[in-house]
Amino acid sequence: MTRTNKASGLAMRVWGSLPQGVLALLLTVLGQGSPAAPMCVIDPVSHQVSQEIGQGGIGGTGAPGSRLNGPVLASNGNGGIGGTGMPLRVPLAGHVLFVHGSVVAERSDGNKRELAQGSAVCEGDTIDTQTASLVQLNMADNGQLEVRAQSRLSLDTFTLPDNMDGSERFSASLAWGSVRAVTGEIGHVHKELYALHTPLADIGVRGTSHEVFHVPIASAGVPVGTYNRVLSGKTVLSSAGSSLELLPSQAGFVAAKDVPPRRLDRLPPALAQPAALPLAFNWHSPSPQNAQGNVQSNVPSKVDEEAAGPVFLKPLQTVTRYYGWLPKGPEDSVYVGASQDLDNNVVRVGGVASNRRNGSVILLDPVWGLPSAAADTRNGFNFLTGNDTFLYDLGSAGVDGVTVVWGLYGNTADIDPVTGAVRPVDFHHFAFAPAGLTPMPTLKRLSGTVTFGKLVGGTMLTDESGGVGGQVNALSIDMQFGPQVWVTSYQLNATDSQSRNWNAQFNGRASLRDFRAGRLPLTAQCSGEGCGSGVGNGQASGAVIGKTGKGVITSFGLQTTSGQTVAGAAVVSRP
């Protein structure tokens, strides 16, 4: 299998920025038939880190080749002809997607560097997070690591060849704290070559999203030990020569060295609660820097008058108490969401396209760029975050020339469009494409029926029990293009945190307006223990995104006649 570099909104396009003629010349001079895996270049004097494409230098001089994401290194007498004094080169492991608070990467020689959005991370780095800090890493094999507050994670081994030939390796060690890991290509193609270690246990994966906690000092309700909870896929927790397989929503525990692992009914509540941190994802181009090189905040210097007074209710009532000062998303941004209210056992689905004459609006957190509120006065769909909203899940990708972000909030709210009452919402799934809505004239120039069947990504699912986990396994959406654009088929398969299997279908004809408003009707089936009647219905919302209409963002909610529910959001694309 050939490795690909699936660029997200913040990922680096390693070779694509070079003109083809220059690329061919470089490969000829370097004597390489194809680009080598990107490397971290660590200056022996300044200890600064930059990224290099390939290894060595032109003619073997040891001069660094083309670099992205990092300062040009001053040699200070190092380097030189013949490779003397060459900077240290180690495999590039990934980049920082977002960071909050103080996060440091330390090398084995004791040298440290502060991590910022876009920073390279390298094999051999140890990541340290302080109190109220957090960092999310996009790994070079398209996996993700979220290192949470007061944690220490070492990237022991990261080997990613051009071809997945069995030489690839991923190994990391969690000394203390917690990490959430989503496996990339290494964990999917050669699962046995992926491992995460703690002082007490070893954890292998089977294509997985999981959380690992290592607690070296006991606290109230949390005994010393290693904890592992599976969100999707499965893991194998090993200790003392014994192994325990864990499935979605299951948790395992190792209490001490040389003690076999055992299954837990649930994680200790203190571990199960997410940290109340503002998680930073900025869909903008890299933040402007001041003269000192520090990233400037994009908090507006004054209230944006155009953003004041977003309409959430009918008729023309406004909510401005907390949200009137937030900046709007750029023109032609589009958003879909699914809000799950556990007390009333309902899921509300809908979508919003910004800057439409009906007063629809998407408002953004001014620091992190994530959606904080959205409303469409025509279809009555809305949501808003609060001061204590949690972000459970976050992902991003590039689709057809635009950036897409998806995530899962907890403890949000929406507003009843009839009464104006604020309604608490336990979970809110979203997919957001800033400036990503495909113009209708572009869609009308297309013809025929096409299938959006490649799953780009999606949120962890939520269900009526309050469980978070599982995933969308497959999603296919058919559209008929021409003077009128119709959704003709919607086929979904997903697994929730209780390992129940959900299928949902639509076959017919629905307009894009109805699709975005959450009025695409679905028939639903649930199979597995705890599915009740096993049959029901649901709704889906969605919108076409991309420069040429090659992506769809969608949200959905399903419910059986006996009350079982599931909700999520996803992104799919077409050739």
N, C-alpha and C positions, 0 to 999 in steps of 0.2 A: 504494500500500500504506500503510495507516495504521500509524503507529508505536505500539507497545504498551510498557508498562513492566512487564516480567516480573520480579516481585519475587523476590529470593532471601531467605535467612534474615536477611541483613544489609542488604538494599536498602531504600530509603525509598519508602513509598507516598505519592506526591506529592499526589494529590487525594483519595484514598479516605478520609482521616481527617476531611474536612470534611463536616458535615451537608449534605444536598442543598439545603435552603433557604438556608443560608449561602453555599454554592457559587454558587447561582443569583444571589443578591444581589450577590456580589463580581463575577461576570461582567458583570452589568448595569452596576454602577458603573464598572467598568474599561472598559466598552465592548468586551468581547471575547466572541466566540461560543464559544470553546473555550479550554482552558488553553494558554498559550504554553509553549515549551520552558523547562525550569528553567534558572536562571541562578546563577552565582556572584556574590555581592555582596562586594566588597572595600572595607573601611572605609579612607578616605583618611588617617586619623590612626593607628589602631591596627594597620592592615594585617591584621586578622583577616578570615577568610573564612567566610561563611555561604551558605546556599542560599535563593534566592527563587523563588517560582512566578510566572512572568510577568515583565513589565518595567514600569518606571515605578512610580508610586504612585497612590494614590487622588486623583482630581481633578488629576493632573499635578503633585502637590506634590513628587515625588521622594522621598517617604517610603517605605521598603521595605515591600512587601506581606508576605503569609504566607511564613514561612520554615520549613524543616526542616533538621536537621543543622548546627547552628552556634550560637554565642552570639548574643544580642541585641546589636546594635552600639550603642555610645555615640556620639552625634553630635559631642560636643565642639565645638558651634558650627557643625558642618557640616550638610548637609541643608537643611531650611528650605523655606518656601513658594516655589512657582515653580520648584522643581527646582534651586535654587542649591546648590552644593557636594555634588552627588549622589555617592554612592559609585560606584566603578567596577563596571560590570556586564559580565561576559564569560560565554560559554556554559559551563554545567556539563559537564564531560567524564565524570565518574564518581565513584566512592567507593572508599575503601580497604577491601578485603575482609579482608586481614590484613597485618601488618607485623612484621618481626623486626629488631632492632637499630636503628641510627640511619638514618633516611630523611628527607630534607628536600625540600620544594618551594620553588623560588626563582622570583620574578617578574623581569621585565626591568629593574625599577628597583633590583634587588639585595636586596629584602626577602625574608626566608626564614621558613618556618614548619615545625615538626616535624610529620610525619604520624603519625597514630594510626589504629587501627581505626575505621572509620566516617567519617574525614575526607573532605571534598569535595576533588576535584582539578578544575582548571579549564583551559580553553584558555589557552595561554601559560605554563603551569607547566613548569618544568624539574625533573625528579625526579633527585635524587642519592642513591645508596646507598653506604654505607661498607663497609669490610671486614667480612665475616660478617654482612651485612645483606641484606634482601630485602623486596620489597613486591609484593602482587598487587592489581590494580585491577579492579573491576567497572565497565565503561564504560557510559555511558547508553544505548548502542545494544545492550546485552547482550553485547558482546565482553569479552575479558579481556586484560590486559597483566600479565606477571610480569617485573618489573625486578629483575635479580639483583645480587649483590654487586659493588661497585666499578664501577658503571655510571652513565651520565648520559643521560637520555632527555628530550627536549623535546616537549611536546604542542603542536605548531605551530598546527594548525587542527582544530577539532571543531565541526561544524555539523550539527544534527539537527533538521530541521523536523518539524512535526506530521504532515505527509504526505511520504513519500519521493518528492519531485518532481524530483529531479536537482540540487537546491541543497545537498544534504548533502555533507559533506566530512570525511575523516579524514586527517591528515598528521602524522607524528611523525619526529623525527630522533634517531638514536643516535650520540652523539659518541664514546663508548667503552663497553666492557663488553658485556653481553648482555641480550636481552629475548626472552621467549616470548610470542607473540601468537596469540590465537584471535579471528578476525574476528567482528564482530557484524552487525547489520542493514545497515550501510553497506557492508561488504565482501561481503555476500551479494546485496543488491538492485542496487547500482551498483558493481560491482567496480572499475571504472576510476576511481572517486572515492576510493579508499583507497590510501595510499602510505606506505611506511616508507623513510626515507633514512639513509644513512651518509655520511661524507666521501668515500667512493669509489664508492658504488653507490646505485641506486634499486630498490625491491622492490615489485612489485604482486602482487595475490592473485587467486585464483579460488575463494573460499570455503575458508578455510584455517586450519590450526593449524601454526605454523612457529616456528623459532628463528633469531634473527639475532645474530651476534657481530661486533663491530668491534674489532680488535686494533691499536692504534696503535704499540705497542712490542713487538718480537719477544721471545719467551721460548723455553725449551727445547721443541723440537718444534712450536712454533706460530709460523709466519711472520706478518709484518705483513699485514693485509688484512681484508676483509669476508667473512664466512662466512654462508651461509643454508642451513638444513636444513628440509625439509618433513616434518611429522608426519602431516598429512592434507590432502586437497585438492591444490592446486598453486600455485606461485608463479612469477613471472617476475622474474629477476635481470638488471638492465640496467646497462651501463657502456660508455662509449666508442662509443655508437651501436649497440651489439650487445645482444641479449637472449637469455637462456637460460631455457627452461621447465624447471621441476623438479617431479617427481612424488613421492608419498609415499616416504620413506626416502632420497631423493636429496639431495645437498648440492652447493652451488655456491660458487665462490670468486672474488673480485676482488682481485688482488694490489697494484694501484696505480692511481692516477688515469689515465684514458685508456687503460686496459688492458681488453680484452674479458673477460667472465666465462668461467669454465670449470668443468666438472663434476669433482667429487672422488669417488674411490671410497668415502671415508668421512671424517668429521670427524677432526681431530687428537684423539687420546685425551684430552688435557687439557681439551678443550672438550666432549667427549661425556659426561664424567662429571658427574653432578649434584652441586651443592654439598651438603655434609652439614650442612644447617641444619634446625632444628626449624621447620616451617612452621605458622603460626598460623591456625587456623580455630576460632572459638568459636561453637557453635550456640546458646549461651545468649542471653537478652536482654542488652542492652548492659551491660558490666561495671560494677559499682558503683564510685563514685569517692570518694576521700577528700576532706578539706576543701580540699586544695590543687588538686583537680581531676585528680590523677594516677590512671590506671586501676590498681586494685588487682589483684594476682595472685589467682587462685582456687585456689592450692595449699592443700590442707587443712592446718589447724594441727596436727592430730594424725591418727594412723592411723585410717582408717575400719574399724572392726572387722567390719562386715558385709561389706566387700569382701574380707577376708582369706580365703584358701583356696579360690579358684575351682577347680572340678573340671574337669580337662582329659582325664583318662584313665579307662578302665574297668579294674578296678572301683574307684571312689572314691579314686583316687590324686590328689594335688594338686601344683600347681606354684605355689610361693609365694616362691621365691627372689628374683625381681625384681618380681613383679606383685601381691603380696598387699596393698600399701598404696595401689594406685590406686583412685580412686573409680569406682563403678558408673555405668553409664548409667541414666537415669531409667526408671521403670516403663513397660512397653510400648514400649521401644525395640526396633528390629529391624535385623538386619545380614545381608547376604549377601556371599559372597566366592568367589574362585576363585584357588587357589594353583598356580603353575607351577614345577615342578621340572625344570630343563633336563637335569641329569645323568641322571636316570632317565626323562626324556621323558614325564612324566605331568602331568595337571591334576586337582586335587582341588577339588570344588565342594560348597558347603553353606551353611547359614544358621543364625542364632541369634536367638531372641526372649528378651529379658531377663525376669528375675523369674518364671520358670516353675518349677513344683514339681520338675522334674527336675534342677534345679541349674544350668541354663544361665545364662550371664553374659556381659555386654559390659563391658569395662573401658576407661576413657578416660585419655588423657594429662591430668594435672591442670592444665596450663597452657593447652594449645591446644584441648582438647575433642575431639580426633580419637580414633577407636578405637585402642587400643594392644594389646588382646588380646580374644579372644572364644572361647567354648567351649560346645558342646552335648553333654552326656554321653550323650544318647540316640542321636544319630546319629554321634558320634565326630568331628564336624568341629570344627577349632580352628585358631587362628593366634596368633602373638605377635610383636611388634616387638622389635628389639634396640637396643643403643646406637648402632649405625652404620646403622640403617635409613634408606633414602632415600625421599622422597616425590616421585615423578616427575610426578604429575598430580593436580589437585584441582579440583572444581567443586561448585556448589550451586544449588539452586532451591527455590522454594516450590511445593508440590503439595497441593491440597485442604486448605489450612490447616496444613500441617506443613512443616518444613524437611527437605530431603534433601541429603546430602553424598555425593559419590562420588570415588574416587581410586585411585591406583596406587602401591603400595609396592614398593621393591626391597630385596633382602637381608633377608628376614624368616625366619621358621621356623614349623613346626608340630610336632605330637607324634604319633607313631604310637600310635593308641588301643589296639593289641594289645600292643606291646612296651614302650611308654613311651619309646622313643628320640626324641631331638630331631632333626628332619630340616630341613636348610637348604632354604629356598625362594627361588628367584631373583626371582620376581615375585608380588605378591598384589594382586588387584583387589578393590575393595569398594564397596558402596553401603550407606549407613547413615541411618536415620531415627530420630533421638532422640525418644522418646515418640510415635512416628508410626504404630505398628501399629494397623490398624483392628480394633476389637473384633469378635469372632465374632457376637455378637447383632446388631450393625449389618449385617454381611454377610448374615445369614440373613433379615433383613427385606427384602432385595432379591429380585428375581425375574427370570427370563429369562436369556438369554445376551447378554453385553456384550463389546465388543472394546476392549482397551487398545492403541491404535495410534498415539498421538502420542508421538514420541520427544522426551523432555525433555532428556536428556543421557547421557553415558557416558564411560568411560575410553578412552584410547588402547589399542589392542590389543597383545598380546605374542605372539610365536611361537617355534617350536623353535630358531630361529637366534639367539635373544636380541634380536631386533629389537623396537623399540618404535615404534609409529606406526599409521596407519590409523584406522578408526573403524567404529562400527555405522552402517550406512546406513538400515536399516529394521528395525523389530521390532513384531510384532503378537501379542498374547496374548488368547485367548478364554477366558472363564470363564462357567460356568453357575451362577447363584445360586438359592437356595431353601433348604429345610431342610438339604440338604447342598450344599457348595460344591465345584465341580470345575474343574480346568483341562482344557479340551477341545482347545486348539490353541496351538502356539507356533511362530512363523514368523520366522526371523532371516536377515538379509542383512548381511554385513560385508566390509570390505576391510582386509587386514593390511599390515604395513610393507613386504612384498615385492610389493605391488600384486596379490596373489592375492585372488580373490573366493570367499567362503564363504557357503553356504546351509545352514540347519539347520531341521528340521521335527519336530513332534510332533503327532499327531492321535489322540485317544483319550479317556481319562478318568483323571485323577490327582488325588489329594486335596491339600489345601493343606499338610498335614503332610509328605507326600512331596515336594511342590514345595519347601518351605523346606529340607528335608534334602538337597536336591541329587539327588533320585531321579526327576527328570523325564527320561526317555530321549529322546535326539535322534538322528535320522539326519542325516548330514552329507555335503556335497559340496564339494570344493575345485576351482576352475578357474583356469587360468593356469599360467605357467611355474613349475616347482618344486613342483607339487601331487602328484607321485608317482602313487599309484593313483587319487587323486581322490575316493574314497569312504571313508566311515567312520562314526563315531558320536560321541556325546558325552552330556553331562548338563547340566541347568540347575537352578538354585535360584531361589526367589523368594518374595515376600510382598506382601500387599496393604497399602497404606498410605493415610493420609488420614482426615479426620474422617468422611467418608461413603464411603470405599472407592473413590476415583477414581484411585489411583496404584498402580503395581507397581514394586518394585525387584527386579532379577534379576542373576545372574551365570551364566556359562556357560564350558564348556571343550569343545573339539572336537578330534578326532584322526582322521586317515586310517589305513587299514590299513597304509600304508607309513611311518607315523611322523610326518607333518606335524601340528603342533598350533597352536591359537590359543585365546586366553582373553580375557575382558573382563567388564565389568559395565555395566549401563545402567538407566535409569529411563524408564518409559512411563506415560501417563495416558489417561483416557477423558473424554468430555464429562460 
